[in-house]
Amino acid sequence: MSLRLEHINYIYNPGTVYEKYALQDVSLSIGEGEFLGMIGHTGSGKSTLIQHLNGLIRPTSGTVFYNDEDIWADKYDRQKLRFHVGLVFQYPEYQLFESDVLKDVCFGPKNMGLSSGEQKERAVRSLRQVGIPEEDFSRSPFDFSGGMKRRIAIAGVLAMDPDVLVLDEPTAGLDPYGRDEILNCLSELHEDRGITIVLVSHSMDDMARYAKRLIVMDHGKKVFDAPPREVFSHIEELEGMGLAAPQMTYILRDLKEKGYEVDISAGTVEEARDTILAALAGRKKAAKG
């Protein structure tokens, strides 16, 4: 699987006084099995960009390739593409509509033309993958908490067996417990099923913990494309874009300014712990010497 965008531009209201560039010359490649994070302030172009990944939006100029095929070429089957590149919008629970959970998750496979047996098999597998117990399959999807509803909605996309799962702020509006449930579920899907994840989020701490590669958007342009620890080392540039670094990055920076030999680019809580412990041990050793 490969997904590639080359020199994408997207203009809202072209040729009018309201003309505005939402994306400017964005090029991006996504490989099989990646966990890619995307951040940017409101209006930076994140949501517009991800809607190009499965052809929901046609670029004003530039080309989108899936497995080296131009998805806007004549006779290209973009409906089939959307089975391979599944997109989960913000508040996906608003898209739930069937009388019970199993029927709702069967909707995607049904649209693919699968038999009723295949529909049920895929739905059951996907519900289990997001942690919905079998005794809840016959319940109304509207009976559940926000976090559970969101997992059911994600299962509905997973049931189409996509190669790429794109999620736009999947934890928006959830409490910390619900947020952790969703993100841990996505991490397990990535590890166990090998599915490619593209995650849009405002949480820098979540990105530091889960993403292996991070893209930063600002005013429609791709500013950074690197591992999170490298991106978060540019604290001043991020703050200039209205963003921030994870909380631990600021803690490490303060310790560094106080003379502790810590690595301020530590990318996870575990790495931050290790560098702080090493710095304390170094100070203790120096004091004894």
N, C-alpha and C positions, 0 to 999 in steps of 0.2 A: 504494500500500500504506500502510495506517495501522494501528497497534496501540495500543490505549489501555486503561489500567486506571483505574477511578474508585472511590476510597474503599474499597480492598480491605482486608478484615480476614480473618485466618485463625487459627483457634484449634485447638490440639491438645487432644484429650481433653476436649471441652466438657462442662460439667455434672458433672465429676468433681473429686476433690481434686487431680488432676494437670493441671487446666486451665492452659493456657499460651498466651499470644498470640505467634504466630510473626510475624505482620504486623499493623501497626496503622495504619489509615487511609492506605494508600499509593495515591497517584495518580501516573500516569506515562503519557507519550505518546512513542511511538517512530515517527519518520517514515522515509520511504523513503530508502535510501542512507546511513543514519547508521552511524557506528562508535562504539558506546556501550560504555563500560566500567562495571563495577560492582565495588565493593570493600566490605569490611566484615570484622570479626573473625569467628571461628568462632561460629556461633549467631546471627548478626546478621539472618538472614532471606533472604540472597541466593539460596540454592538453592531455598527455598520459593517465593520470588517468581518466579523464572524458570520454574518448573513451572506457574505460572498462565498463562504467555504462550501456550501451545498446548493448554490445557485438561487437562493431566495431573492437576491439582489443582483442585477447585472451591472458590471462596472461601466462607468462612462468611457474609460479606456483602460487598456491592460488586459491580461489573460489569466484565467484560472485553469489549472490542469489537475485532473485526478487520474492517477496512473498514466501520466504523460498524454492524456487526451484533453483537448480543449472542451470544457463543459458547455461552451456557448457555440460550438460548431453546429452546423446544420444537422438535424436528425439525431443529435445527442440526447439520450434519455435522462433528463434531469430528475424525473420522478424516481427512477431507479437509483440515481446517485444519492437521493435523500434517504434511501434505505441503508446506504453504506456510510453516509455522514449524517448522523442523527443530531439534531439541534434541540436543546432543552432551554426554553425561554425563562425569563424571570417569572416567579410565581406560577410554575407549571401546574400546580394543583387547580388553578382556575380552568384548566382544559379537561378536567375529569367530568364525565357526563353520564356514564352507564349506571345501571341499577346495582351492579356489584363489581367488586374489585377484579375478578377474573375476566369478566366481559370487557371491562375497560382496557385491560392490558392486551386482550386479544384483538383490539381494534386495528393496530398497526399490521400485524401478521395477516389479518383478514384483507386489508387493502393490498397486500402483496399477492393475493390470490392463492394463499395456502389453504390446504384442507382444514376442516374443523379440528381434526386430530393434531395436525401440525401446529395450528394456532394455540391450542390448549397446551401442548408440550412446551412451546416457546414461552408462553405466558407463565406457566408454573415455574419453569427454570429461572426466568428473570425475576419473578417475585421472591423466590428463594434467595437469589443472589443479592437482593437488596434487604433481606432480613424480614420479609413479611411471612408470618407463620400460616400454615395451610388452613387452620381453622378460621382465618380471617378472609379467605378468598371469596366467600359467599356474602360477606358483609358489604353494605354500601360504602363506597370510598369517601363519602361525606361524613362518616361517623368517626373519623380518625383525627388525631392532632395534626398540626401544620407540618411537622417533620415527617410523620408517617404518610400524609397525603403526597408530600413531595417525593418520597421514595417510591410510592405507587406510580406517580407520573413518570419518574425516571425509568421504572420497570417497563412502562409502556413503550419507551423508545428503545430500551435494550432488547425487547422482544423481537424487534426487526433485525437483530443481530448485526449492528453497525460495526464497521472497522474503526470509526472515529466517533467519539461522543463529545459534543461541544455543549458547554453549559454556561449560561449567562447569569452570573450572580446566584447560584443555586442555594446559597444559605441566607439570602436577604430576608430579613424579618423574623428569623428564627432565634430562639434563645440559645445560650451557649451549648446546652446539651443536644438540642436538635441540630445545631451547626456541626458539632463534632460527629454526630451520627452520620450525617450526609457525607462529610469529607472522609471519614474512615471507610465508608461504603465505597466511595470512588477510588480510594487508595487500594482497597482489596480487589476491586474489579480490574484495576490496572495491573496489579501484581499477579492475580490468579488467572485472569482471562486474557491478559496481554493487550487489552483494548487501549487504543490511543485516546488520551484525554486532553481536551483544550478547555481550560477553566478560566473564566473571567471573574475577577473578584476585586473588592476594595480592601480586603484584609491582607496587610503585608505579612502579618505573623502566619497566616494560613499559607501564603505563597512560599514563605521561607521553609515551612514544614513539609509541604507536599510537592511543590513544583520542582522539576529538575532543570527546567529552562524557563526563562522569564522574558516576556516582551513588554516594553513600556511604550505606550502611545501618548502623544501630546499634540493637540491641534491637528489631528489627522495624519501625523507622521510617526513612523517607527523610530524611536530615539535610542532604545537599548534592546539588544537581543543577546542574552548571555545567561550563564548560571546565576541563580538568585544571589549567592554570596558576592559575586562580582558586581551585580546591579546595585545591591544595597550598600556597597562601599562608596557609591556616589551620592552621599546623603545631601549635600548642598544642591546638586542638580535636581534631585527628586523633590526637595522642598521648594525649589524654584518653579516646579510644575504643579504645585499644590498637593504633592504626595508626601509620603514619609517612609522611613525605614521601619523594620520591626522594632518593638520595644527593646529587645535584647541588644540591638545594635547601638542604641543610645546609651544603654547601661555600660556596654563595653567601651564606648568612646569616652564616657566620663571616667571610667577606671584608667584608661590609657592616659588621659590628661592628668590624672593624679599620680602617674608614675608606675602603674602596674603594666608589666609586659604581657598584655593580652592581644589576641588576634581579633581585631574589630570586624574582620570579614567572616567570622564564624557564621555558618549558614543555618544552623539548627540550635534548639535549646541544648541538646546534648553536646554539640561542639562548643557552645558558649560555656557550659559547665566545665568541660575539660580544659579550656584555655584559662578560665579563672582559677581552677584548682592548680594548674601548672604554674601560674603566676604567683599564687600564694606560697606554693612549695619553693619556688625560686627565691622569694623574699625571705622565707624562713631559713633556707640554706645560707643565704648571704648574711643574715643576721648572726647565725652561729659562727660563720667563718670570720 
